[in-house]
Amino acid sequence: MERKIVDYHQDEEGDWVADLECGHSQHVRHQPPFINRPWVVTAEGRKSRLGRVLNCIQCDSKDGN
């Protein structure tokens, strides 16, 4: 299910995690060439993606957990 990004935080390893409107979270790593998300490495880039949607795998699961 598509959910809007409402905020970000860093995990214990320093990787960025998007906080979604549903209360779930999802890593948003920039690890070329496999994952290309250069916007995640700057505050301006992350701010520019607030309100955009990501597919929430947890919401897609049968029980939502």
PQR file with spaces between the fields and no chain letter, atoms N, CA, C, O and H, PARSE charges and radii, in Angstrom:
ATOM       1  N    MET     1       0.826   -1.165    0.000 -0.4000 1.5000
ATOM       2  CA   MET     1       0.000    0.000    0.000 -0.0000 2.0000
ATOM       3  C    MET     1       0.883    1.246    0.000  0.5500 1.7000
ATOM       4  O    MET     1       1.885    1.300    0.713 -0.5500 1.4000
ATOM       5  N    GLU     2       0.523    2.213   -0.773 -0.4000 1.5000
ATOM       6  CA   GLU     2       1.312    3.438   -0.814 -0.0000 2.0000
ATOM       7  C    GLU     2       0.980    4.311    0.395  0.5500 1.7000
ATOM       8  O    GLU     2      -0.186    4.564    0.699 -0.5500 1.4000
ATOM       9  H    GLU     2      -0.291    2.170   -1.352  0.4000 1.0000
ATOM      10  N    ARG     3       2.039    4.767    1.077 -0.4000 1.5000
ATOM      11  CA   ARG     3       1.902    5.613    2.260 -0.0000 2.0000
ATOM      12  C    ARG     3       2.856    6.794    2.136  0.5500 1.7000
ATOM      13  O    ARG     3       3.962    6.651    1.614 -0.5500 1.4000
ATOM      14  H    ARG     3       2.986    4.562    0.830  0.4000 1.0000
ATOM      15  N    LYS     4       2.432    7.952    2.612 -0.4000 1.5000
ATOM      16  CA   LYS     4       3.257    9.161    2.537 -0.0000 2.0000
ATOM      17  C    LYS     4       4.379    9.141    3.571  0.5500 1.7000
ATOM      18  O    LYS     4       4.227    8.622    4.677 -0.5500 1.4000
ATOM      19  H    LYS     4       1.534    8.068    3.035  0.4000 1.0000
ATOM      20  N    ILE     5       5.511    9.724    3.175 -0.4000 1.5000
ATOM      21  CA   ILE     5       6.633    9.931    4.089 -0.0000 2.0000
ATOM      22  C    ILE     5       6.308   11.164    4.931  0.5500 1.7000
ATOM      23  O    ILE     5       6.011   12.231    4.393 -0.5500 1.4000
ATOM      24  H    ILE     5       5.634   10.146    2.276  0.4000 1.0000
ATOM      25  N    VAL     6       6.366   11.011    6.257 -0.4000 1.5000
ATOM      26  CA   VAL     6       6.066   12.138    7.139 -0.0000 2.0000
ATOM      27  C    VAL     6       7.295   12.653    7.884  0.5500 1.7000
ATOM      28  O    VAL     6       7.289   13.782    8.375 -0.5500 1.4000
ATOM      29  H    VAL     6       6.607   10.144    6.695  0.4000 1.0000
ATOM      30  N    ASP     7       8.343   11.844    7.973 -0.4000 1.5000
ATOM      31  CA   ASP     7       9.561   12.256    8.676 -0.0000 2.0000
ATOM      32  C    ASP     7      10.643   11.222    8.410  0.5500 1.7000
ATOM      33  O    ASP     7      10.411   10.236    7.709 -0.5500 1.4000
ATOM      34  H    ASP     7       8.348   10.927    7.575  0.4000 1.0000
ATOM      35  N    TYR     8      11.821   11.448    8.969 -0.4000 1.5000
ATOM      36  CA   TYR     8      12.949   10.523    8.845 -0.0000 2.0000
ATOM      37  C    TYR     8      13.653   10.414   10.188  0.5500 1.7000
ATOM      38  O    TYR     8      13.561   11.307   11.030 -0.5500 1.4000
ATOM      39  H    TYR     8      12.010   12.248    9.537  0.4000 1.0000
ATOM      40  N    HIS     9      14.350    9.317   10.370 -0.4000 1.5000
ATOM      41  CA   HIS     9      15.264    9.170   11.492 -0.0000 2.0000
ATOM      42  C    HIS     9      16.395    8.255   11.041  0.5500 1.7000
ATOM      43  O    HIS     9      16.300    7.594   10.007 -0.5500 1.4000
ATOM      44  H    HIS     9      14.424    8.591    9.686  0.4000 1.0000
ATOM      45  N    GLN    10      17.464    8.225   11.829 -0.4000 1.5000
ATOM      46  CA   GLN    10      18.572    7.322   11.528 -0.0000 2.0000
ATOM      47  C    GLN    10      18.531    6.139   12.480  0.5500 1.7000
ATOM      48  O    GLN    10      18.239    6.285   13.667 -0.5500 1.4000
ATOM      49  H    GLN    10      17.541    8.762   12.669  0.4000 1.0000
ATOM      50  N    ASP    11      18.831    4.951   11.931 -0.4000 1.5000
ATOM      51  CA   ASP    11      18.886    3.766   12.780 -0.0000 2.0000
ATOM      52  C    ASP    11      20.213    3.726   13.530  0.5500 1.7000
ATOM      53  O    ASP    11      21.028    4.641   13.413 -0.5500 1.4000
ATOM      54  H    ASP    11      19.067    4.833   10.967  0.4000 1.0000
ATOM      55  N    GLU    12      20.421    2.674   14.293 -0.4000 1.5000
ATOM      56  CA   GLU    12      21.632    2.569   15.111 -0.0000 2.0000
ATOM      57  C    GLU    12      22.911    2.483   14.295  0.5500 1.7000
ATOM      58  O    GLU    12      23.996    2.708   14.833 -0.5500 1.4000
ATOM      59  H    GLU    12      19.758    1.931   14.388  0.4000 1.0000
ATOM      60  N    GLU    13      22.812    2.164   13.013 -0.4000 1.5000
ATOM      61  CA   GLU    13      23.986    2.097   12.142 -0.0000 2.0000
ATOM      62  C    GLU    13      24.163    3.364   11.313  0.5500 1.7000
ATOM      63  O    GLU    13      25.094    3.460   10.513 -0.5500 1.4000
ATOM      64  H    GLU    13      21.931    1.981   12.576  0.4000 1.0000
ATOM      65  N    GLY    14      23.265    4.341   11.501 -0.4000 1.5000
ATOM      66  CA   GLY    14      23.375    5.609   10.784 -0.0000 2.0000
ATOM      67  C    GLY    14      22.667    5.635    9.440  0.5500 1.7000
ATOM      68  O    GLY    14      22.774    6.615    8.703 -0.5500 1.4000
ATOM      69  H    GLY    14      22.509    4.263   12.151  0.4000 1.0000
ATOM      70  N    ASP    15      21.944    4.566    9.111 -0.4000 1.5000
ATOM      71  CA   ASP    15      21.184    4.544    7.851 -0.0000 2.0000
ATOM      72  C    ASP    15      19.877    5.301    8.036  0.5500 1.7000
ATOM      73  O    ASP    15      19.276    5.270    9.110 -0.5500 1.4000
ATOM      74  H    ASP    15      21.857    3.770    9.710  0.4000 1.0000
ATOM      75  N    TRP    16      19.440    5.987    6.970 -0.4000 1.5000
ATOM      76  CA   TRP    16      18.198    6.759    7.041 -0.0000 2.0000
ATOM      77  C    TRP    16      16.982    5.860    6.884  0.5500 1.7000
ATOM      78  O    TRP    16      16.966    4.921    6.088 -0.5500 1.4000
ATOM      79  H    TRP    16      19.929    6.012    6.097  0.4000 1.0000
ATOM      80  N    VAL    17      15.965    6.182    7.672 -0.4000 1.5000
ATOM      81  CA   VAL    17      14.714    5.439    7.702 -0.0000 2.0000
ATOM      82  C    VAL    17      13.577    6.438    7.532  0.5500 1.7000
ATOM      83  O    VAL    17      13.512    7.437    8.248 -0.5500 1.4000
ATOM      84  H    VAL    17      15.977    6.945    8.319  0.4000 1.0000
ATOM      85  N    ALA    18      12.684    6.170    6.588 -0.4000 1.5000
ATOM      86  CA   ALA    18      11.512    7.017    6.393 -0.0000 2.0000
ATOM      87  C    ALA    18      10.419    6.585    7.357  0.5500 1.7000
ATOM      88  O    ALA    18      10.125    5.398    7.491 -0.5500 1.4000
ATOM      89  H    ALA    18      12.737    5.358    6.006  0.4000 1.0000
ATOM      90  N    ASP    19       9.821    7.564    8.027 -0.4000 1.5000
ATOM      91  CA   ASP    19       8.665    7.314    8.881 -0.0000 2.0000
ATOM      92  C    ASP    19       7.429    7.564    8.024  0.5500 1.7000
ATOM      93  O    ASP    19       7.281    8.638    7.441 -0.5500 1.4000
ATOM      94  H    ASP    19      10.059    8.529    7.918  0.4000 1.0000
ATOM      95  N    LEU    20       6.551    6.581    7.949 -0.4000 1.5000
ATOM      96  CA   LEU    20       5.387    6.659    7.078 -0.0000 2.0000
ATOM      97  C    LEU    20       4.133    7.039    7.855  0.5500 1.7000
ATOM      98  O    LEU    20       4.055    6.838    9.067 -0.5500 1.4000
ATOM      99  H    LEU    20       6.672    5.708    8.422  0.4000 1.0000
ATOM     100  N    GLU    21       3.156    7.589    7.148 -0.4000 1.5000
ATOM     101  CA   GLU    21       1.926    8.063    7.778 -0.0000 2.0000
ATOM     102  C    GLU    21       1.159    6.970    8.508  0.5500 1.7000
ATOM     103  O    GLU    21       0.352    7.271    9.387 -0.5500 1.4000
ATOM     104  H    GLU    21       3.219    7.753    6.164  0.4000 1.0000
ATOM     105  N    CYS    22       1.388    5.730    8.167 -0.4000 1.5000
ATOM     106  CA   CYS    22       0.689    4.607    8.791 -0.0000 2.0000
ATOM     107  C    CYS    22       1.316    4.202   10.120  0.5500 1.7000
ATOM     108  O    CYS    22       0.766    3.374   10.846 -0.5500 1.4000
ATOM     109  H    CYS    22       2.043    5.486    7.452  0.4000 1.0000
ATOM     110  N    GLY    23       2.475    4.791   10.437 -0.4000 1.5000
ATOM     111  CA   GLY    23       3.175    4.438   11.668 -0.0000 2.0000
ATOM     112  C    GLY    23       4.309    3.449   11.456  0.5500 1.7000
ATOM     113  O    GLY    23       5.104    3.217   12.366 -0.5500 1.4000
ATOM     114  H    GLY    23       2.922    5.463    9.847  0.4000 1.0000
ATOM     115  N    HIS    24       4.394    2.866   10.276 -0.4000 1.5000
ATOM     116  CA   HIS    24       5.498    1.959    9.952 -0.0000 2.0000
ATOM     117  C    HIS    24       6.689    2.772    9.469  0.5500 1.7000
ATOM     118  O    HIS    24       6.586    3.983    9.276 -0.5500 1.4000
ATOM     119  H    HIS    24       3.747    3.054    9.536  0.4000 1.0000
ATOM     120  N    SER    25       7.806    2.110    9.277 -0.4000 1.5000
ATOM     121  CA   SER    25       9.003    2.774    8.772 -0.0000 2.0000
ATOM     122  C    SER    25       9.665    1.905    7.719  0.5500 1.7000
ATOM     123  O    SER    25       9.436    0.697    7.641 -0.5500 1.4000
ATOM     124  H    SER    25       7.890    1.126    9.434  0.4000 1.0000
ATOM     125  N    GLN    26      10.500    2.561    6.901 -0.4000 1.5000
ATOM     126  CA   GLN    26      11.174    1.848    5.821 -0.0000 2.0000
ATOM     127  C    GLN    26      12.534    2.493    5.559  0.5500 1.7000
ATOM     128  O    GLN    26      12.640    3.715    5.450 -0.5500 1.4000
ATOM     129  H    GLN    26      10.686    3.542    6.964  0.4000 1.0000
ATOM     130  N    HIS    27      13.580    1.657    5.458 -0.4000 1.5000
ATOM     131  CA   HIS    27      14.906    2.177    5.132 -0.0000 2.0000
ATOM     132  C    HIS    27      14.894    2.808    3.741  0.5500 1.7000
ATOM     133  O    HIS    27      14.246    2.309    2.822 -0.5500 1.4000
ATOM     134  H    HIS    27      13.494    0.665    5.546  0.4000 1.0000
ATOM     135  N    VAL    28      15.622    3.913    3.607 -0.4000 1.5000
ATOM     136  CA   VAL    28      15.760    4.594    2.313 -0.0000 2.0000
ATOM     137  C    VAL    28      17.247    4.827    2.054  0.5500 1.7000
ATOM     138  O    VAL    28      17.737    5.956    2.085 -0.5500 1.4000
ATOM     139  H    VAL    28      16.149    4.319    4.354  0.4000 1.0000
ATOM     140  N    ARG    29      17.937    3.737    1.800 -0.4000 1.5000
ATOM     141  CA   ARG    29      19.390    3.776    1.619 -0.0000 2.0000
ATOM     142  C    ARG    29      19.775    4.223    0.211  0.5500 1.7000
ATOM     143  O    ARG    29      19.031    4.042   -0.752 -0.5500 1.4000
ATOM     144  H    ARG    29      17.539    2.820    1.775  0.4000 1.0000
ATOM     145  N    HIS    30      20.962    4.813    0.132 -0.4000 1.5000
ATOM     146  CA   HIS    30      21.579    5.132   -1.155 -0.0000 2.0000
ATOM     147  C    HIS    30      22.810    4.246   -1.256  0.5500 1.7000
ATOM     148  O    HIS    30      23.846    4.541   -0.660 -0.5500 1.4000
ATOM     149  H    HIS    30      21.566    4.960    0.915  0.4000 1.0000
ATOM     150  N    GLN    31      22.694    3.149   -2.019 -0.4000 1.5000
ATOM     151  CA   GLN    31      23.790    2.205   -2.176 -0.0000 2.0000
ATOM     152  C    GLN    31      23.947    1.834   -3.644  0.5500 1.7000
ATOM     153  O    GLN    31      23.587    0.731   -4.053 -0.5500 1.4000
ATOM     154  H    GLN    31      21.852    2.909   -2.504  0.4000 1.0000
ATOM     155  N    PRO    32      24.489    2.767   -4.441 -0.5600 1.5000
ATOM     156  CA   PRO    32      24.675    2.454   -5.858  0.2800 2.0000
ATOM     157  C    PRO    32      25.599    1.259   -6.037  0.5500 1.7000
ATOM     158  O    PRO    32      26.477    1.056   -5.199 -0.5500 1.4000
ATOM     159  N    PRO    33      25.451    0.472   -7.066 -0.5600 1.5000
ATOM     160  CA   PRO    33      24.496    0.617   -8.160  0.2800 2.0000
ATOM     161  C    PRO    33      23.159   -0.067   -7.895  0.5500 1.7000
ATOM     162  O    PRO    33      22.276   -0.033   -8.753 -0.5500 1.4000
ATOM     163  N    PHE    34      22.990   -0.685   -6.732 -0.4000 1.5000
ATOM     164  CA   PHE    34      21.772   -1.449   -6.464 -0.0000 2.0000
ATOM     165  C    PHE    34      20.590   -0.563   -6.091  0.5500 1.7000
ATOM     166  O    PHE    34      19.480   -0.770   -6.582 -0.5500 1.4000
ATOM     167  H    PHE    34      23.707   -0.712   -6.036  0.4000 1.0000
ATOM     168  N    ILE    35      20.817    0.409   -5.239 -0.4000 1.5000
ATOM     169  CA   ILE    35      19.769    1.338   -4.824 -0.0000 2.0000
ATOM     170  C    ILE    35      20.275    2.745   -5.079  0.5500 1.7000
ATOM     171  O    ILE    35      21.277    3.163   -4.499 -0.5500 1.4000
ATOM     172  H    ILE    35      21.719    0.577   -4.840  0.4000 1.0000
ATOM     173  N    ASN    36      19.588    3.474   -5.942 -0.4000 1.5000
ATOM     174  CA   ASN    36      20.036    4.811   -6.313 -0.0000 2.0000
ATOM     175  C    ASN    36      19.077    5.860   -5.745  0.5500 1.7000
ATOM     176  O    ASN    36      18.077    6.215   -6.368 -0.5500 1.4000
ATOM     177  H    ASN    36      18.774    3.134   -6.412  0.4000 1.0000
ATOM     178  N    ARG    37      19.406    6.337   -4.564 -0.4000 1.5000
ATOM     179  CA   ARG    37      18.602    7.370   -3.911 -0.0000 2.0000
ATOM     180  C    ARG    37      19.534    8.484   -3.400  0.5500 1.7000
ATOM     181  O    ARG    37      19.692    8.646   -2.190 -0.5500 1.4000
ATOM     182  H    ARG    37      20.219    6.048   -4.058  0.4000 1.0000
ATOM     183  N    PRO    38      20.140    9.236   -4.297 -0.5600 1.5000
ATOM     184  CA   PRO    38      21.073   10.275   -3.858  0.2800 2.0000
ATOM     185  C    PRO    38      20.411   11.356   -3.007  0.5500 1.7000
ATOM     186  O    PRO    38      21.097   12.044   -2.252 -0.5500 1.4000
ATOM     187  N    TRP    39      19.101   11.517   -3.115 -0.4000 1.5000
ATOM     188  CA   TRP    39      18.390   12.535   -2.338 -0.0000 2.0000
ATOM     189  C    TRP    39      18.441   12.275   -0.833  0.5500 1.7000
ATOM     190  O    TRP    39      18.249   13.196   -0.039 -0.5500 1.4000
ATOM     191  H    TRP    39      18.544   10.957   -3.729  0.4000 1.0000
ATOM     192  N    VAL    40      18.696   11.036   -0.440 -0.4000 1.5000
ATOM     193  CA   VAL    40      18.662   10.696    0.984 -0.0000 2.0000
ATOM     194  C    VAL    40      19.893   11.196    1.744  0.5500 1.7000
ATOM     195  O    VAL    40      19.857   11.265    2.972 -0.5500 1.4000
ATOM     196  H    VAL    40      18.852   10.288   -1.085  0.4000 1.0000
ATOM     197  N    VAL    41      20.959   11.538    1.065 -0.4000 1.5000
ATOM     198  CA   VAL    41      22.201   11.892    1.751 -0.0000 2.0000
ATOM     199  C    VAL    41      22.266   13.348    2.214  0.5500 1.7000
ATOM     200  O    VAL    41      23.188   13.721    2.939 -0.5500 1.4000
ATOM     201  H    VAL    41      20.989   11.482    0.068  0.4000 1.0000
ATOM     202  N    THR    42      21.299   14.178    1.804 -0.4000 1.5000
ATOM     203  CA   THR    42      21.296   15.569    2.267 -0.0000 2.0000
ATOM     204  C    THR    42      19.964   15.906    2.931  0.5500 1.7000
ATOM     205  O    THR    42      18.925   15.329    2.609 -0.5500 1.4000
ATOM     206  H    THR    42      20.550   13.875    1.214  0.4000 1.0000
ATOM     207  N    ALA    43      20.020   16.851    3.859 -0.4000 1.5000
ATOM     208  CA   ALA    43      18.801   17.299    4.532 -0.0000 2.0000
ATOM     209  C    ALA    43      17.812   17.877    3.523  0.5500 1.7000
ATOM     210  O    ALA    43      16.608   17.643    3.621 -0.5500 1.4000
ATOM     211  H    ALA    43      20.864   17.320    4.120  0.4000 1.0000
ATOM     212  N    GLU    44      18.325   18.632    2.554 -0.4000 1.5000
ATOM     213  CA   GLU    44      17.459   19.222    1.535 -0.0000 2.0000
ATOM     214  C    GLU    44      16.787   18.153    0.684  0.5500 1.7000
ATOM     215  O    GLU    44      15.611   18.270    0.340 -0.5500 1.4000
ATOM     216  H    GLU    44      19.303   18.822    2.474  0.4000 1.0000
ATOM     217  N    GLY    45      17.540   17.114    0.348 -0.4000 1.5000
ATOM     218  CA   GLY    45      17.001   16.014   -0.442 -0.0000 2.0000
ATOM     219  C    GLY    45      15.902   15.274    0.290  0.5500 1.7000
ATOM     220  O    GLY    45      14.850   14.984   -0.280 -0.5500 1.4000
ATOM     221  H    GLY    45      18.496   17.019    0.628  0.4000 1.0000
ATOM     222  N    ARG    46      16.149   14.968    1.562 -0.4000 1.5000
ATOM     223  CA   ARG    46      15.124   14.289    2.350 -0.0000 2.0000
ATOM     224  C    ARG    46      13.883   15.156    2.499  0.5500 1.7000
ATOM     225  O    ARG    46      12.761   14.666    2.371 -0.5500 1.4000
ATOM     226  H    ARG    46      17.003   15.204    2.025  0.4000 1.0000
ATOM     227  N    LYS    47      14.081   16.443    2.769 -0.4000 1.5000
ATOM     228  CA   LYS    47      12.941   17.362    2.920 -0.0000 2.0000
ATOM     229  C    LYS    47      12.117   17.420    1.637  0.5500 1.7000
ATOM     230  O    LYS    47      10.892   17.528    1.688 -0.5500 1.4000
ATOM     231  H    LYS    47      14.992   16.841    2.873  0.4000 1.0000
ATOM     232  N    SER    48      12.790   17.347    0.484 -0.4000 1.5000
ATOM     233  CA   SER    48      12.084   17.423   -0.800 -0.0000 2.0000
ATOM     234  C    SER    48      11.181   16.215   -1.048  0.5500 1.7000
ATOM     235  O    SER    48      10.292   16.268   -1.897 -0.5500 1.4000
ATOM     236  H    SER    48      13.786   17.259    0.443  0.4000 1.0000
ATOM     237  N    ARG    49      11.405   15.139   -0.316 -0.4000 1.5000
ATOM     238  CA   ARG    49      10.605   13.920   -0.502 -0.0000 2.0000
ATOM     239  C    ARG    49       9.504   13.750    0.538  0.5500 1.7000
ATOM     240  O    ARG    49       8.730   12.796    0.461 -0.5500 1.4000
ATOM     241  H    ARG    49      12.127   15.095    0.374  0.4000 1.0000
ATOM     242  N    LEU    50       9.421   14.651    1.502 -0.4000 1.5000
ATOM     243  CA   LEU    50       8.325   14.577    2.471 -0.0000 2.0000
ATOM     244  C    LEU    50       6.997   14.677    1.726  0.5500 1.7000
ATOM     245  O    LEU    50       6.847   15.518    0.840 -0.5500 1.4000
ATOM     246  H    LEU    50      10.050   15.426    1.564  0.4000 1.0000
ATOM     247  N    GLY    51       6.052   13.845    2.071 -0.4000 1.5000
ATOM     248  CA   GLY    51       4.756   13.836    1.404 -0.0000 2.0000
ATOM     249  C    GLY    51       4.690   12.920    0.198  0.5500 1.7000
ATOM     250  O    GLY    51       3.602   12.621   -0.292 -0.5500 1.4000
ATOM     251  H    GLY    51       6.174   13.162    2.791  0.4000 1.0000
ATOM     252  N    ARG    52       5.830   12.473   -0.284 -0.4000 1.5000
ATOM     253  CA   ARG    52       5.841   11.502   -1.391 -0.0000 2.0000
ATOM     254  C    ARG    52       5.517   10.130   -0.823  0.5500 1.7000
ATOM     255  O    ARG    52       5.560    9.922    0.389 -0.5500 1.4000
ATOM     256  H    ARG    52       6.715   12.717    0.115  0.4000 1.0000
ATOM     257  N    VAL    53       5.199    9.213   -1.693 -0.4000 1.5000
ATOM     258  CA   VAL    53       4.769    7.899   -1.215 -0.0000 2.0000
ATOM     259  C    VAL    53       5.825    6.816   -1.432  0.5500 1.7000
ATOM     260  O    VAL    53       6.609    6.853   -2.381 -0.5500 1.4000
ATOM     261  H    VAL    53       5.165    9.382   -2.678  0.4000 1.0000
ATOM     262  N    LEU    54       5.810    5.864   -0.521 -0.4000 1.5000
ATOM     263  CA   LEU    54       6.575    4.625   -0.635 -0.0000 2.0000
ATOM     264  C    LEU    54       5.584    3.489   -0.450  0.5500 1.7000
ATOM     265  O    LEU    54       4.546    3.654    0.190 -0.5500 1.4000
ATOM     266  H    LEU    54       5.174    5.834    0.250  0.4000 1.0000
ATOM     267  N    ASN    55       5.910    2.343   -1.012 -0.4000 1.5000
ATOM     268  CA   ASN    55       5.066    1.173   -0.799 -0.0000 2.0000
ATOM     269  C    ASN    55       5.389    0.588    0.570  0.5500 1.7000
ATOM     270  O    ASN    55       6.523    0.182    0.822 -0.5500 1.4000
ATOM     271  H    ASN    55       6.753    2.208   -1.532  0.4000 1.0000
ATOM     272  N    CYS    56       4.405    0.544    1.443 -0.4000 1.5000
ATOM     273  CA   CYS    56       4.594   -0.015    2.785 -0.0000 2.0000
ATOM     274  C    CYS    56       4.322   -1.509    2.742  0.5500 1.7000
ATOM     275  O    CYS    56       3.177   -1.948    2.628 -0.5500 1.4000
ATOM     276  H    CYS    56       3.484    0.873    1.238  0.4000 1.0000
ATOM     277  N    ILE    57       5.385   -2.272    2.832 -0.4000 1.5000
ATOM     278  CA   ILE    57       5.277   -3.727    2.787 -0.0000 2.0000
ATOM     279  C    ILE    57       4.521   -4.251    4.003  0.5500 1.7000
ATOM     280  O    ILE    57       3.792   -5.238    3.901 -0.5500 1.4000
ATOM     281  H    ILE    57       6.315   -1.915    2.924  0.4000 1.0000
ATOM     282  N    GLN    58       4.689   -3.601    5.147 -0.4000 1.5000
ATOM     283  CA   GLN    58       3.982   -4.053    6.346 -0.0000 2.0000
ATOM     284  C    GLN    58       2.475   -3.869    6.201  0.5500 1.7000
ATOM     285  O    GLN    58       1.710   -4.730    6.637 -0.5500 1.4000
ATOM     286  H    GLN    58       5.281   -2.799    5.230  0.4000 1.0000
ATOM     287  N    CYS    59       2.032   -2.772    5.600 -0.4000 1.5000
ATOM     288  CA   CYS    59       0.610   -2.559    5.369 -0.0000 2.0000
ATOM     289  C    CYS    59       0.074   -3.565    4.332  0.5500 1.7000
ATOM     290  O    CYS    59      -1.089   -3.964    4.386 -0.5500 1.4000
ATOM     291  H    CYS    59       2.653   -2.073    5.245  0.4000 1.0000
ATOM     292  N    ASP    60       0.936   -3.965    3.395 -0.4000 1.5000
ATOM     293  CA   ASP    60       0.538   -4.940    2.386 -0.0000 2.0000
ATOM     294  C    ASP    60       0.373   -6.344    2.955  0.5500 1.7000
ATOM     295  O    ASP    60      -0.363   -7.167    2.409 -0.5500 1.4000
ATOM     296  H    ASP    60       1.881   -3.641    3.351  0.4000 1.0000
ATOM     297  N    SER    61       1.075   -6.608    4.066 -0.4000 1.5000
ATOM     298  CA   SER    61       0.972   -7.948    4.643 -0.0000 2.0000
ATOM     299  C    SER    61      -0.438   -8.165    5.190  0.5500 1.7000
ATOM     300  O    SER    61      -1.160   -7.211    5.479 -0.5500 1.4000
ATOM     301  H    SER    61       1.673   -5.940    4.509  0.4000 1.0000
ATOM     302  N    LYS    62      -0.800   -9.384    5.320 -0.4000 1.5000
ATOM     303  CA   LYS    62      -2.177   -9.743    5.705 -0.0000 2.0000
ATOM     304  C    LYS    62      -2.605   -9.139    7.033  0.5500 1.7000
ATOM     305  O    LYS    62      -3.736   -8.673    7.170 -0.5500 1.4000
ATOM     306  H    LYS    62      -0.213  -10.160    5.085  0.4000 1.0000
ATOM     307  N    ASP    63      -1.696   -9.144    8.022 -0.4000 1.5000
ATOM     308  CA   ASP    63      -2.084   -8.664    9.344 -0.0000 2.0000
ATOM     309  C    ASP    63      -1.647   -7.233    9.629  0.5500 1.7000
ATOM     310  O    ASP    63      -2.022   -6.669   10.657 -0.5500 1.4000
ATOM     311  H    ASP    63      -0.777   -9.523    7.910  0.4000 1.0000
ATOM     312  N    GLY    64      -0.849   -6.628    8.723 -0.4000 1.5000
ATOM     313  CA   GLY    64      -0.427   -5.251    8.910 -0.0000 2.0000
ATOM     314  C    GLY    64       0.642   -5.038    9.958  0.5500 1.7000
ATOM     315  O    GLY    64       0.928   -3.893   10.308 -0.5500 1.4000
ATOM     316  H    GLY    64      -0.545   -7.087    7.888  0.4000 1.0000
ATOM     317  N    ASN    65       1.243   -6.096   10.469 -0.4000 1.5000
ATOM     318  CA   ASN    65       2.287   -5.963   11.494 -0.0000 2.0000
ATOM     319  C    ASN    65       3.629   -6.045   10.869  0.5500 1.7000
ATOM     320  O    ASN    65       4.640   -5.955   11.565 -0.5500 1.4000
ATOM     321  H    ASN    65       1.011   -7.026   10.184  0.4000 1.0000
